[in-house]
Amino acid sequence: DDDFETSGNPGRTKAEEAAAAVLGKAVFPQFKNRESGHTDFNDLHTTEGIEAVREQLVERAPPPAVGFTPLGFSDGAHFFLHRGSNSIKRLTSFGSADLFELMPLAYWETCYPGQKSPVNWEQAKSDLIERSNNVGRFDPLRIRGAGVWVDMDGSLVINDGNPRRENGHYIYLASSNRFNVSDRAAELAETKDFASLCEALKWSDPHSGKYLAGWLAIARIAGALPVRPHVWLTGESGSGKTTVMERLVSSALGTKSSWLHVVGASTEAGIRQILRADAIPLVYDEFETISEGTRQRIEAVIELLRSAWSPTSAVIAKGSAGGISSLYAINSPALVSSIRVVLSNDADRSRFTLLELQPHKGDRQHWDAIKGRLLRLNSVFGDRLFRRQINNLEQITESYQRLVDALSVHKTVRYSQQHGMLLAGYFSLVQDYAVTSEQAQLIAQQIATADTDIAERDDEECLSWLLDYNRTIYGDVGGERRVNVQKSIRQMIEDQDAGEIAQLSDIGIKIADDGKALYISSNHHMLKRYVFAGTRWQECWYRSLLRYPGAQKAQGAKR
């Protein structure tokens, strides 16, 4: 009640005190022609009608969210959702400055009045810790940032990065990576042309164009998908890799703030701290290993992306100098680009699809035509593509399941999931309906055959790389020269050159049986650190070489 006729107006006074206690706002009825006894909204209803009440209470802009919600504890830290900014506050201490992160001084003075000071900070600290402990352990998988998600009830949630008021089991945070959703979706004719452009590039594997198109189709909706596949774009100088990154990839992903683009010296920690809980694409250009330090940095990023591949992956725990760990859940699909490819174990190789571009030497007319099509792409198309893919989410999920079922007949489960998702994205660009079982079986058979051909080439490429490797030969009286391994082997067989024998032995190669047997070490440090450094064979050259026709595993060490 607005007791304007009563001394001290107790109704208004108490209402405003209650609002101040929770940093809220008291709302009182506004009358066009106020008369004696008109004090509350019921009086407004009887004199001016329900529409006047609705206009003042329902249609008025809601006040800003205030307050905080405890989210639990973990390893000496307590987590709270700050409703005003819709962000997570992590507290490891509870001094007054820390508590001001949650609420301003007026709140603490009202809720925790002290006897000798304005605020009883010890009681406030005790209550906060108790409320946090009552929630239980903090679960990072409940925290979701910008991106497209599926909620617990199956409903679609598009978190554009702006503060949200609605939170249930999942907490949808505000983010600096904000984006708008276009009102106009890309048409099928446009996306079919885009897919054909991806396929028109000169690839080592004819299916790579489909995989690139598929990744670009699903990258911005990956938070709502069963898996978040990664792709690795590679190619030597002259293959057009830079143009593809700058024109095709950049345009297809739309608004710059809706995806993260990093280069060169970017670290795992930096990427993790920018992405936080967002489900937005990561594009990492110049993902090169040129030294031991860069190799370690790249491997740390790959480890981070391994955890992002599946929404059900365990969280990442990172320690700090203070002995308190931090928990993270990464949700981003990634496209990385480099000349050299370094995937040192099967777990990483199964989560990345290699896309290798070939040089356009002698075929300038074809490349010029592609560049002309690339120049017509822009971020407006990327944003409209995003709108289309949101609309097609159900179709993509249905296609994915059928493709996984078909691929699993020929491949491992993870391979089927990785490539099934990329292909589901591709088919969403070229048709307006889910992949049929017949389509899925046909493409699975084609991929199984093509991959067998690629595997057969891998052993030849590995041996060719070894034989073509140029090593430095130092003379007895000074000077040096560069000689490739194949020439050294031939010279050693023909001349029985003791110097050549020693030089080859130093890099883990031995000739025996009068040149009829070539022994290659499976663990020699020179092969790992120099010969195969930065290649896909760096950790497993011996496996590829064992597939070469006639190759056998040697019995015992060869000295």
N, C-alpha and C positions, 0 to 999 in steps of 0.2 A: 504494500500500500504506500501511496505517496500522501502521507498525512499532512498535507499543506495547511490544514486548519488547526492542527494540534501543535502546541508549543514544543519546539525542538524537533518536530517532525520525526518521531521515533521509527516509523515504517521505513522512510528513506534512509535514515541514519544507519539502522541495523542492516539493511540490504547492502548499502555501500561498504560497510565494514566486512560483511561476509564475502563480498566480491573481491575486496582488497586482500583477504586472507588467501585466496586462491589465484590472485592476479587476474580475476575476471572482470566483468563489466555488468553493473546493475542497469536494467532497462525499465523505464516507467512509461505509463500511457501518456500519449499526447492528445489532448482534446481540442476540437475546433472551437467549441463554445463551452468552456468549463463552468460548471455550476457547483454549488455547495453539495458536498457528499460524493463528488466524483473523484475517487481515489485509486481505483484499481482497474485491471483489464476487463473485469466483468461489467463494471460501469461503462467502459468504452463500448463493449458489445451491445449493451441494452440501449445506448443512446445513438451510436453511429453504425452499428451492424458488424457482422463477422468479418466483412472484407477489410474494415479498418484495423481490426485485430490482426488479421493475417498479414496485412501490409507492414505493420510495425514489428511483428514477431517472426513471421516465416520468411517473408521476401526480403527482409533487411539482410545485408551482407553479414555473414557470421564473423564474430570476433576472431582474432588470430589465436591459434592454438597455444596453450601455455602448459607448463608443468613438465613432469618427467615420469617415465615408467621404468622400474628396475627390470633388467634382463638377465641377471644372474652374475655369477663370479667365475673366475678361472685363474689359477696360479697367482694369487696375490692381487689380482685386479678385479674391480667390480664395474659392471657395464650398465649404462642407463640410456634410454631413448629420450632425447631432448625434443619435446613435441613442437616447440616453436620453430626450430630449424630442421626438424626431422632428421637428426643426425645422432650418431652413437658417441656418447661420452665415456671414456675409459678412465676410471679413477683408481690410482694406487695409493693416494693419500687423501685426507679429508680435512685439510685446513680451510680457512674461510675462502681463500682464493679458488680452491678446488670446487667448493660448493657453489660459488658464484657462476661456475660453468653450467650449473643446473638451473638455478633461480637467482633473481636479484635479492639485494639485502632486505627489501620490504617483506618478502615472503618469509625469510628466516626470522626476522624480528616479530612477525605476527604469529608464526607457528611455534617458535622456540624462544619465547621471551626469557631473558636472563635476569638474575637478581643483582649481580654486580656489574654486568655488562649488558648491552642491548640484546645479545643473542647467546643462548646456551649452546655453544658449538659442540660440546661433548655429547649432549643428548641428541643433537641433530645427526652427528656422525654415527652414534650407536643405532639410531633408528634406520638410517640409510643402509648400513651394513646388514642389519637384521632383515630388512625387506629384500635386499639382494640375495642373501643366503636362503631365504624362504623360496625364492624362485628356483634355485638349483644351479647347476653348471650352465654357463653361457654356451649357446649353440650357434656358431657362426653361420651354419647352413640356413638359419631362419632369416638371415640378413640379406636383403636383395637391393641392388642399386638400380641404375638406369638400365632399361632394356625391355624386352618382351618376355613375359613369364606366364606360366600356368599355375593358378592358385590351388589350394588344397581341395576346393570344391569343383575343380576342372574349369573354372572360368578364366578367361584371358585377361591379363593385367598388362597394360602398356604404361610403364613408368618412364615418363619423359624427362626425369631428373629434377622436376620441380617438387617442392614440398607437398606431401600427401597427408590427408587427414585420416584416411581409412587404413587400418592395419588390423590383421587378425593373427593367424598362426605365423605368417611371414611378415616381416617388417620391411616396408618399401621406403628406402632412404632417398633423400634429396642428393643430387650429384652435380658436380661441375660440368660433367659431360651431358649437357642437355640438348634435346632435339625436338623438332616439331614433326608431326605426322601429316603428310600431305593429304588433302581432301580428294585428290585425283589419283587413281591407281594407273599404273602403266598398262597399256593394252597388249593383248597376246601378240599381235603383229610386231610390236616394238621389242618385246622380250625374245621372240623367236629370232629377230635380226641380231639382237645382242648375243644370243647363244651361238649363232652362226659365226659371228665375229670372233668369239673366243676360240671356236674350232678352226677358223681359217688361219690362225697363227701356225708357224712351222714347229711342230712338236716331234720329239723322239718317239713318244708313245701316242698313237692316234686318239686314245681316249682322254688325253690330258686336257684338251679343250673343253670336254664335257665336265671334267673335274673342276677346272677353274671356274667355269660358268656356274656350276652347282654350288661351289663355296661362296661365290659372290651373291648367289640367290638366297642362301640361308644364313649368312654371317650375322646379319642384324636382328634375326629372330631366334638366334641360337639358344637364348635363355629358356625358351619354351620347348626345346627339342631334347630327345633322349640322349644324343651324343653331340659333341661340339668338335667336329673334325678340324685338323690342321693341314695346311698344304705348304710345300717348300718349292718355290719358284727358282730355277737355276738356269744358267746358260752362259756360254763364253762370250767374250767381247764380240759385238756385231750381231747378236741374236735378237736385239730389240727389247731386252729385259727392262731397261730403264724406261723406255717409252710405254711399255705395257703397265708398269707400276704407276707412272705419272698420269697417264691418260685413261686407261681402262679401269684399273683397280680403284683409283682415287674417285673417278666419276661414279662408278657403280655403287660405291658405299655412301654416296650422298653427302649431307651436311658434315663439315669437318669436325664439329663437336660431337658427332655421333659415333666416332671411331677414333682409335688411338694410333697415331703414326709416329714411330721412333726410328732412329738410324744409329749406325755406328757403335759408339761407346755406351749406349744405354745399358743399364744394369738390371738384374732381376729385382733388386730391392726398389729401384726407381719405378719400374713398370708395375710392380705389385702395389706400391703406395698410390699410384695414379688410378689404377683400375679399381682397387678396393673390391666392392661387391657388385660392380657394374657388369652387365652381360653385353658388352660392346666388342666389335672386332678389333683385334690387334694386328697392325701391319708393321713389320720390322724389316727395314731395308738395310743393305750392306751388313748382313748377318754373317760376317766373315771371321775365319780363324787364321790370323797371320802370325801368332806367337802363342807361347804357352799361356800367357795371361789372358789373351782374348779367347783361347779355347776354353779355359775354365769359366769365363764369363758367359760364353755361349751355352755351355753345358748347364749352367745354373738356370738360364732362361728356359732351356728345353725341359729341365726338371719341373719348373713352374708350370709349363704348358701341359706336361703330362697329367698333372692333377686337374687341369681345367677341362680335359677331354670328356669326362663323364660327370653329370650332375650329382651322382651318388658317391663320388670320390671322397676320401677322408680329407679333413682339413689339414692345412699346413701350419706347423708350429715353428716359430722363429724365436730364438733366444735373444736376450739383450744383455748389455754390460751390467745392468742392475740385477740380473738373475731372474727376471720376470719374462715369461714367454708371451708372445702374441700369436693369436690364431687368425688364419686367413682361409677363405674359400674363393678360388679364382674361377670365373665363369666365361672366359673369352675364347672364341675360336681365333686361330692365328694364321696369318700368311706371312712367311718369312722369305727373304730373297737374298741370294748370294751366288758367287761363282762356284765355291766349294761347298760340298754337302757333308756334314758331320753328324751322323746318327750312330752312336756307338753300341747300341744294344737293341735287341728285338722289341722290347717294350716301347722304345721311342719310335722305331721304324714302323711299327704297326699303327701309330697314332698320327703319322705324317704321310701324305701322298706326295711323291716326287713329281714335279712338273718341269720337264727339261725342254727348253727352247733350243732350236737349231739355228745357226747363222743363215742369213738370207743372201749369202754370196752368190752372185750370178743370177739372182732372181729379184732384181730391184723393182721391176714393174709390180710384182705381187706385193712386195713390202710397201711400196708407195700407195697402192690401193687400200691396204689395211690402215696405213697412217691417215688417209683421208677419212675413213670411217671412224677412227679413233677421235679425230678432231671434232666430230659432230656430237660426241658424248659430253655430258656435263652433270653436275651434282643434282640438278633438277630431275633428270632421269633417275638418278640413284634414289632420291627421296620417293619418287613415284613407284619405283620398283619395290621399295620397302613397304609402301602401302599395299601393293599387290600381294606381297608375300605374307603379310599379316592376314589378309583375306583368305589366302590359300593354305593356311597352317594345317587345317584338317586334311586337305588333300596331300600335303607333303608328308605328314605323319603316316597316312595310309600307304602311300607309295613306298616310304622307307621300310615298313614292315614287310611288304611283299618282296622288295629287293633283297632284304636281309635273308629271308627264307630261301630265295633262289640262289643267292651267292653262297650261302652256308653249305650247299651241296658240294661245292668245289673248293671253298676256302675256309679259313679259321673264322670263328665267331667275330673276333675283333676286326679282322679284315673286312668281313661282311658288313659290320656296323659302320666302319669308317667310310667305305666306298658306297655302301647303300645310302648313307645320308647325302653324300655328294651327288649321287645320281638322282636321288629324290628331288634335290634342289634343281638339277638340270632339267628334269622332265616337267617341273612346275613352270619352266620358262617356255616350253615348246608345246604344251597342251593344257587344256582347261579341265582335265579329269585325272584321277589317280592312275598310276601305272597299273596295267592289267597283269594278271599272273603270266600270261603268254609273253608280254613284253619283258617282264622281269626275268623269265627263264632264258629268253633269247639274248639279252644283254649280258647275263651271267655267263653264258656259254662263250660269248665273244671275248669277254674279259679273261676268262680262264685260259683260253687259247693264246691270247696276246701276251698275258703275263708269263706263260711258259716260254714264249719266244724271248721275252726280255730277260728272264732268268738264265736262258742259254747264252745270251750275249754277255751277261755280267762276268762270267769267268774269262771270256776272251778279252773283255775290256780291262779287267784287273791284270791279266798277264801282260797285255800291251802296255799298260801304264808302267809296270815294273821294268819291262825291257827298254822302254823309251826314256827312263829316268836318267838324267844327266848328272853324273857325279864328278867331283873335282879330283884330279890326279896330280900329286905333287912329285916333282922330279928329284933325283938324288942330289943334284947340284943347284937346287932352287928352281923357281918357276912353277907354273901350274897350268893345267889344261882341263877342259870339260869333255868327258867321254860318256856316251850312254851305255847302259848295262849290256844291251844286246851286242854292241861292238866289242866290249870287253870280253864277253863270253866267247865270241867267235875267235878273237885273238888268242885267248887262253888255250882254246882247243887246238888251234893251228900251230901255235908257237910254244905251248907249254911254258908261257911266261910266268916265272915265279912271282914277279911283282904284281901282275894281274890277279894271280891266285890269291895273294894276300889282300889285295884291295877288295876283291869280291867277298872274301871271307869276312872282312870288316863290316860289311853291310848285310851279312846273314845269308850269303849265297855260296854254294859249293858245287863243283862239277866232279863227277866220278865216272868210273867204268869207261875210260877213254872217251869221254864226252857223250856217252849214251844216257847218263842220268843227271838231272838237274835237281839239286836239293835247295829248298827255300825254307828258311827258319819260320816257325809259327809264332815266335815271341821275341825276335831280335829287336833291341831298342832302336837301332838305326832305321829299320824298316818302319817302325811306328812313328818315330820322331821326325823323320826326313822323307823317306821314299813315299810313304802313303799318308803323310800328314795332311790334314784338311780334306781328305777324300772320304767317300763312303766306305772305303775298305780299311780305314785307319785301325780299327779294333778287331777286324775279322777277315783280313786278306786271305788267310789260309783256308777259310770256309769256301770262299769264292773259287780259289785255285784248285781245291779238291774236286770241284765239279767239272774241271777241264777234262776232256776225253783222254784217258790213259793215266791220269794223275792218281797217285796212291799215297796213303799216309805212311811215312817212313817208320820202321821199327827201331826204336832207340835213337839216341842222339847221334848226330853226324859231326865228327870233329875234323 
